[in-house]
Amino acid sequence: MFDLALPARTPLPQPPFLPTTRAEMDALGWDSLDILLVTGDAYVDHPAFGVPLLGRWLTAHGYRVGIVAQPRWKDEAQGLSDIVRMGRPRLFAGVSAGALDSMLAHYTAFRKKRHDDAYTPGGKAGARPNRAVVVYAGLVRRAFPGLPLLAGGIEASLRRITQYDFWSDALRRSILFDARLDILSCGMGERSLLDVARRLDAVAEIVGDLAALEAVDGELWPGLWDGIPGTARLVKTASLPADLREADGCELVRLPSHDDMLADPRAYLEGSILLERETHQARRALVQPNGERSVLLMPPAAPLTTEELDALYNLPFSRLPHPSYKEPIPAVEMIATSITTHRGCGGGCSFCSLALHQGRRIASRSRESVLDEARRIASLPRGSSISDVGGPSANMWGASCRLDPSRCRRDSCLYPSICKGFQVDQRACIRLLREVQATPGVKHVRVASGVRFDLALKDPTALAAYTGEFTGGQLKIAPEHCVPEVLDLMRKPGMKPFEDFLAAFVRYSEEHGKEQYVIPYLMSAFPGCTDEHMRRLGDWLAAPAGAVLHPHARHRGHGHVLRPLRPGRLAPLRRPQRRGTPPPA
């Protein structure tokens, strides 16, 4: 295990923007960076953009962080020039595809090329490459040989073990191999990045320049990466013999090997189920063999506490794009005046990445922190209208589990019924929204992130307020389908709760004298969903409609031919017909 004392540095002053060029570093009086972060998004200094948020978090802990946004990947010389323009960082580089998986950003569910990118100036497509994490990691390796390299974000996190790749219709090994990473941050990255920074900082205090060290078995220092919660790394398979029951101080669970998953779809499904369950329980390490090396995953990092979230969101985000951009960035229009109240979602829907990335445990900010952010937004141009106050589901702010999540074997806190241990005071959510609405300078408050409708039905008073006071004409909810067999596969409630919600929504809208509409998210091509199921959905709508399922790398239903019926029992599913030409690998 790593045995050096971790340094605690003095927080640095927060600049208006983190530097992106040597001139901006000079203006701050920085002769070098400690950490370089590379992202597939344009640089927008807003807490909804992961890399700028993590950059400010690390700066608040005393580290000098620079950002390279959307390096010019089409020409290697230009890409390398972008990466090296601020010099070699003292500790490490981190890469992220950005807020979206790069393949989802580029292609539709029918594998047609998209013509825009909301996270790029002018909305132009093509500023990030396919499989951006692998490409950016390659640029960093060529620019700074031997520099410790970390990846994080949704694209990397969902590819931590063998994953189904929709684009090539094949299983791919962990991204740790293809990107040649030293370590992977899985899920929300604040704790793991800070731990990595402090460990490397501790080594640098002893040896001076890390570039003088040579890695032995992938590590610059004995035990450097051992036991960091929320990370994955490669280790020698021989170091984890079959009878080993513990790794890095944690009980060890063995996943089917990559070769086993290639040979038997049931092994792939077994591994996916284990990964999901262990991610929620957050108490055991996982290992997946792949030839001479194995992927070793630590339990997820603990969610940030309320006090830590408050401190993070209190950092001085300008909520603006970097001033170097000459064209507007479409995503900014959607989120400029939004407020995140919490992370995590108890839904556990089988098609959703949230359970594996943010987790099912809810981490909420305090009332005072949310109101303070509302006051800051109100002082900005166009800050009188707050576009969204919420999270993955707005009515889960403050939710908690009164049982023991580390022993939980449920796939969802809400399906097939709401767990007796899942507690949330939805009227407290409404009181918070009303206080935000009462903030001087604020005229309008909306809940654009949507609500979980089965949960909303549990509190008619709160539902009436969401409908009458905080819906701006349209409310997003996600029934996903109408056929019981398909909803069961998705882990979604049946149609009765949805229809009860619709009836209540219409009633409360009429009571407030408003003409309002529900915008339902619907899905086709889910594994197990047949043409007949879609006809039934079309009949229910009176016209065919919906969104085609876009499988992400760790989606439990993603194109494979099996599903769990109950623990230990599997059954075949009809596989949806594929359409379109595969994009470049």
Buried (B, 14 or more C-beta within 10 A) or exposed (E): EBEBEEEEEEEBEBBEBBBBBEEBBEEBEBEEBBBBBBBBBBBBBBBBBBBBBBBBBBBBBBBBBBBBBBBBBEEEEEBBEBBBBBBBBBBBBBBBBBBBBBBBBBBEBEBEEEEEBBBBBBBEBBBBBBBBBBBBBBBBBEBBEBBBBBBBBBBBBBBBBBBBBBBEEEBBBBBBBBBBBBBBBBBBBBBBBBBBBBBBBBBBEEEEEBBEBEEEEBBBBEEBBBBBBBBBBBBEBEEBEEEEEEBBEBEBBBBBBBBBBBEEBBBBBBBBBBBBBBBBBBBBBBBBBBEEBBBBBBBBBBBBEBEBBBBBBBBEBBBBBBEEBEEEBBBBEEBBBBBBBBBBBBBBBBBBBBBBBBBBBBBBBBBEBBBBBBBBBBEBEEBBBBBBBBBBBBBBBBBBBEBEBEEBEBBBBBBEEBBEBBEBBBEEBBBBBEBBBEBEEBEEBBBBBBBBBBBBBEBEEBBBBBBBBBBBEEBBBBBBBBBEEBBBBBBBBBBEBBBEBBEBBBBBBEEBEBEBEBEBEBBBBBBBBBEEBBEBBBEBEEEEEBEBBBBBBBBBBBBBBBBBEEEEEBEEBEEBEEEEEBBEE
